[in-house]
Amino acid sequence: MCEANAYMYQNEKEELLLECVDKVVPGIGEVYLENIFGQRKTIPARIRELRLIDHRIILEKIKDDAEGQSVEGLSTGDDKTTDGGNGEKV
């Protein structure tokens, strides 16, 4: 079997979220998980690490702007650039 277990990383520990995960869909500010039993979870987190040889998906909470910390690595998809790749917005 190729399923993995999903864990939340916080306070230097990994807490089990969902077992036998076979579908992971990263989104903006969240990760959708589904397992072989049909259980589904949408977690406000980002993928921290995938250890596929160990069948582990490690997630971590996204820090909130209200806490004075920025949400890094997220895009709304609104930044369209020209085909020339020069970074000019359309």
Backbone bond lengths (Angstrom), bond angles and torsions (degrees), N, CA, C in turn:
res aa  C-N    CA-C-N  psi(-1)  N-CA   C-N-CA  omega(-1)  CA-C   N-CA-C  phi
1 M - - - 1.450 - - 1.529 109.11 -
2 C 1.327 115.73 146.69 1.457 120.79 -175.66 1.528 113.16 -112.80
3 E 1.305 118.03 10.37 1.453 119.44 -179.32 1.530 110.26 -70.44
4 A 1.332 114.03 160.76 1.463 120.39 179.00 1.526 108.96 -128.37
5 N 1.294 116.24 158.83 1.460 121.12 173.01 1.525 108.40 -96.94
6 A 1.329 115.94 142.55 1.462 121.58 -179.97 1.528 109.40 -102.48
7 Y 1.322 114.74 135.53 1.462 121.86 -178.10 1.525 109.74 -128.26
8 M 1.341 116.18 148.93 1.457 122.44 172.16 1.525 107.45 -100.23
9 Y 1.331 115.82 125.31 1.466 121.39 178.35 1.522 108.36 -92.63
10 Q 1.320 116.35 120.49 1.464 120.63 174.17 1.527 108.66 -158.78
11 N 1.307 115.17 145.55 1.469 122.10 -178.85 1.533 111.83 53.20
12 E 1.344 115.73 41.92 1.463 121.95 177.17 1.529 113.16 64.95
13 K 1.353 117.80 16.48 1.462 121.76 180.00 1.524 109.33 -128.37
14 E 1.318 116.14 160.67 1.460 122.62 175.29 1.524 108.70 -115.73
15 E 1.343 115.63 121.31 1.465 121.46 -179.96 1.526 109.03 -108.39
16 L 1.334 116.59 129.67 1.458 121.91 -177.69 1.532 111.01 -63.56
17 L 1.345 116.31 128.63 1.464 122.18 176.94 1.524 111.84 -103.70
18 L 1.330 116.70 -46.15 1.455 120.65 -174.24 1.531 109.24 -156.83
19 E 1.321 115.82 134.34 1.465 121.34 179.45 1.522 111.18 -95.12
20 C 1.304 115.99 157.35 1.476 124.04 173.85 1.521 112.99 55.47
21 V 1.320 116.57 44.15 1.462 121.98 -179.99 1.525 109.22 -73.42
22 D 1.336 115.14 130.93 1.460 118.68 176.33 1.523 112.43 -124.11
23 K 1.333 117.34 -0.11 1.464 120.58 176.83 1.524 109.09 -140.72
24 V 1.337 115.98 126.22 1.460 123.54 176.84 1.519 107.33 -129.22
25 V 1.347 115.79 123.61 1.461 119.96 179.12 1.527 107.87 -126.67
26 P 1.340 117.68 106.60 1.458 119.39 177.01 1.520 110.29 -74.34
27 G 1.317 116.25 139.67 1.457 121.90 177.35 1.512 109.32 -128.89
28 I 1.303 116.26 -172.75 1.459 120.79 178.59 1.525 108.20 -79.88
29 G 1.315 115.36 106.65 1.454 120.81 178.59 1.518 114.90 80.05
30 E 1.342 117.96 9.41 1.456 119.91 -179.18 1.530 110.69 -158.38
31 V 1.318 114.56 163.12 1.458 121.60 176.02 1.525 106.99 -131.46
32 Y 1.334 116.09 128.85 1.461 122.65 177.73 1.521 108.28 -96.45
33 L 1.325 116.06 130.45 1.461 122.11 179.42 1.523 109.39 -123.23
34 E 1.327 115.76 142.57 1.467 120.59 175.07 1.522 107.31 -141.53
35 N 1.344 115.87 139.01 1.463 118.13 -179.60 1.523 111.55 -111.36
36 I 1.328 115.92 178.55 1.454 121.08 -174.70 1.529 112.53 -69.12
37 F 1.324 117.75 -12.75 1.462 122.27 179.30 1.527 112.05 -94.85
38 G 1.339 117.03 1.97 1.458 121.18 179.52 1.517 114.05 87.56
39 Q 1.325 118.23 1.75 1.463 120.71 176.80 1.519 108.28 -72.31
40 R 1.332 115.66 138.81 1.469 121.30 -178.12 1.520 109.57 -130.39
41 K 1.324 114.44 143.29 1.469 120.86 175.38 1.515 108.39 -142.60
42 T 1.325 115.33 139.23 1.460 121.90 169.84 1.514 106.21 -113.88
43 I 1.305 115.74 118.24 1.461 122.57 -171.93 1.528 109.46 -112.54
44 P 1.337 118.32 130.11 1.476 119.82 173.94 1.530 109.16 -74.11
45 A 1.320 114.98 87.18 1.459 120.55 -174.12 1.521 109.55 -158.33
46 R 1.325 114.83 177.04 1.459 121.27 172.65 1.523 107.28 -128.13
47 I 1.322 115.78 160.37 1.454 119.95 178.14 1.527 108.03 -77.33
48 R 1.304 115.85 121.19 1.460 121.32 178.61 1.528 110.18 -88.90
49 E 1.348 115.08 -42.52 1.457 119.36 -175.04 1.527 109.39 -161.77
50 L 1.318 115.71 144.81 1.460 122.47 171.38 1.519 107.49 -116.88
51 R 1.303 117.13 118.97 1.465 121.79 175.93 1.520 107.20 -111.93
52 L 1.305 115.56 81.05 1.452 121.00 -171.49 1.522 112.77 -67.38
53 I 1.315 117.85 -34.96 1.463 120.09 178.02 1.532 110.56 -64.37
54 D 1.348 115.73 -28.34 1.470 121.50 178.79 1.529 112.28 -97.73
55 H 1.336 116.57 -0.14 1.471 122.56 -179.72 1.535 111.47 58.94
56 R 1.345 116.17 46.52 1.467 121.65 -177.78 1.525 110.42 -127.87
57 I 1.332 115.08 133.66 1.464 123.49 173.43 1.522 105.21 -114.64
58 I 1.319 116.43 117.60 1.461 120.89 -177.16 1.531 108.12 -107.24
59 L 1.326 116.13 121.17 1.459 122.55 177.61 1.516 109.22 -110.15
60 E 1.333 116.18 159.59 1.465 120.09 171.70 1.507 108.74 -140.56
61 K 1.335 114.63 146.70 1.455 120.64 -178.96 1.520 110.47 -60.79
62 I 1.309 114.47 146.75 1.460 120.21 175.44 1.512 107.79 -86.95
63 K 1.311 114.58 131.00 1.466 119.06 179.58 1.520 109.54 -73.39
64 D 1.286 115.56 139.87 1.451 125.12 -171.21 1.531 110.74 -92.80
65 D 1.349 118.35 138.11 1.464 121.35 176.60 1.521 111.88 -59.02
66 A 1.318 118.02 -30.07 1.461 121.96 -179.84 1.521 111.38 -64.59
67 E 1.322 116.89 -22.92 1.462 121.38 178.32 1.520 111.68 -87.47
68 G 1.340 116.55 3.21 1.450 119.83 179.44 1.516 113.21 84.55
69 Q 1.317 117.10 12.08 1.450 121.23 179.60 1.511 107.98 -121.58
70 S 1.300 116.30 147.51 1.457 120.15 -175.48 1.515 111.61 -88.87
71 V 1.298 114.87 155.18 1.451 122.14 173.62 1.521 105.50 -91.87
72 E 1.325 116.39 114.23 1.459 120.91 -174.32 1.519 111.26 -98.89
73 G 1.332 114.96 149.51 1.444 120.54 172.11 1.504 115.45 76.58
74 L 1.326 117.91 10.67 1.455 120.19 -179.34 1.513 110.20 -103.78
75 S 1.303 116.47 143.92 1.453 122.31 178.29 1.513 108.68 -131.77
76 T 1.316 116.92 141.35 1.455 120.38 178.07 1.503 111.54 -87.78
77 G 1.329 116.85 -9.40 1.450 120.43 -178.53 1.515 112.69 84.45
78 D 1.330 117.53 4.16 1.459 121.84 -178.85 1.518 113.17 -82.54
79 D 1.331 118.01 -15.25 1.454 121.52 -177.15 1.524 110.10 -85.71
80 K 1.312 116.53 93.39 1.458 120.74 178.81 1.516 108.42 -97.21
81 T 1.321 116.27 135.99 1.458 120.85 178.88 1.511 109.06 -116.86
82 T 1.318 114.84 164.76 1.465 120.05 178.43 1.519 109.74 -72.11
83 D 1.325 116.79 163.38 1.450 121.32 178.05 1.514 112.07 -66.91
84 G 1.317 117.27 -18.25 1.453 120.78 -178.94 1.502 113.27 -71.34
85 G 1.321 117.87 -13.34 1.448 121.15 177.31 1.508 114.29 72.80
86 N 1.336 118.19 15.82 1.457 120.37 -178.16 1.530 112.07 -87.43
87 G 1.323 117.64 0.08 1.453 120.76 175.06 1.515 114.33 87.61
88 E 1.327 118.61 -0.15 1.460 120.12 177.87 1.512 109.60 -71.55
89 K 1.322 116.08 134.43 1.458 120.12 178.56 1.527 109.90 -79.60
90 V 1.318 114.42 145.36 1.459 121.17 -179.53 1.514 109.65 -84.36
